[in-house]
Amino acid sequence: MALTVRIPTPLRTITKGNAEVQAKGDTVAAVVEDLERQFPGLRERLVDEAGEIRRFINIYVNEEDIRFLDNNKTALKDGDQVSIVPAIAGGR
């Protein structure tokens, strides 16, 4: 099962500059593990020690926030698009 994962600019140094990569997995957690296999060091930037998505990382499946689905247990199917988006804060 092939999925497209969009990588944010700050993490592209880990993905060899790629803005999009292919990954496999039937859940978001499985995709994170596949990304770690392909690009060592990426997992620790996405999930905490308990395996939960970090607070400042937003993950979308087909433009739907996984926090409103089933978090890292969100089921995926062939052709889904996963977007990793770091939270943005600041301003006045």
Phi, psi and omega in degrees: 000122182258133178233148174260131179242123176274130184253129178288156183310314182298339181260358184290341175295330179283328182265026177059034177086358182284131177277336177224140177226163176262142178216165179236149176157151180262355174221166177300318179300319179294324177294319178301318179295320178294321177298320178296321178298318182281324187227080183307135180102346182286321183304313183297339177275343183258324184233156179274186184297333179274358180086008179271145178300133180298149182303323185270009176246128174251135178237133180241141173244116183051045176071013175251129180294126183294342177295336179260004176251248180233034181049225185286355175266005180303127181286143179237155176228164181308132177091353178297155177244126180250129179242130175259124184229115177289142178294145180245132179224163176130193182097190182246000000 
